[in-house]
Amino acid sequence: MVTDLHQHLFTEPFVEALTRRVTPPRVRKVDTEWVLALPGEPRYVLDLPDDAEARIAAADAHGIDRIVLAPSSPLGMEGLPPDKARDLIDAYDAGVDELDPDRFRAWGTIPLQEIDLADVDIALARGRVGLCLPSGAFASLEHLERLGPVLERLEQQGAPLFIHPGPDPWARPARAQAGRYTRSWWPAMVDYPASMNAAWHAWIAAGREAHPSLRVVFAALAGGAPLHLERLAQRATPELAASAADDPNLFYETSSYGPLALAAAAGAVGASQLVFGSDAPYADAHLPTGARGRELSVINPARILTRAPTRQEITA
């Protein structure tokens, strides 16, 4: 089965919840366009309404059997006050639950301003494959420690973590800097890779030691972080670089990248750690080219989506 681990779908319940909001993140219809407003980012025109059947048809055209949807972490909904975060998360879940379960699965997410571990259990009980959390929540070792109970619960449940570009949920809301976004693609090319890079370094510095069996998937090749392993060996320690390179539970999702980047990443961490995700509709939902691309789209997602044994089960 060919699985795309990373797509986004703005379902009707989710769009309705976003239109009810007064402040970003929110959606407004301006003339004939649906405009998404995010804190600190340029306006983005959405192609709405999203059509699940059209998405399935596109998947069929590219030989994709199953789509795993992710919350759009740049919205920053995890960092909203708990009641407002739950309003959007509940709408996201409601939209997902209406989709064909044979073709769609989904990552869940939780409010992070006031962490409640029951939210993790509820998401997994609802059928979410694991949690998708914003890279900004992993921006430092202190952030990682704050997330510790959530990561421990995922590890206990044998469920994976998907780290996706997104803002710091505990920071003040971002404000756009005048003149910064002279190009609409700037956040995706500058801010997102930088935040993924920071999250990856925090994870290898302290996360793996604290959560040895947690399967972690970094979106967008972790912002290219594994390509800096040689520098890490020089500036930190060879042992830290080697442990990051050889970690069987650390995966890199491929969205927006092609043969050049995938070959470099495979050389750094091994093709066995790369997993197909397209980031549709923001990027084309096609498989990476060549036999290696086919392999990572078929074999590797199963290593992530199949429930792992818990610590208790291993030691029983």
Buried (B, 14 or more C-beta within 10 A) or exposed (E): EBBBBBBBBBBBBBBEBBEEBEEBBBBEEEEEEBBBBBBBBBBBEBEBEBEBEEBBEBBEEBEBBBBBBBBBBBBBBBBBEBEBBBBBBEBBBBBBBEBEEEBBBBBBBBBBBEBBEEBBEBBBEEEBBBBBBBBBBBBBBEBBBBBBEBBBBBBBBBBBBBBBBBBBBBEEEBEEEEEBBEEEEBBBEEBBBBBBBBBBBBBBBBBBEBBEBBBBBBBBBBBBBBBBBEEBBEEBEEEBBEBBBEBEBBBBBBBBBEEEBBEBBBEBBBBBBBBBBBBBBBBEBBBBEEEBBBBBBBEBBEBBBEEBEBBEEEEE
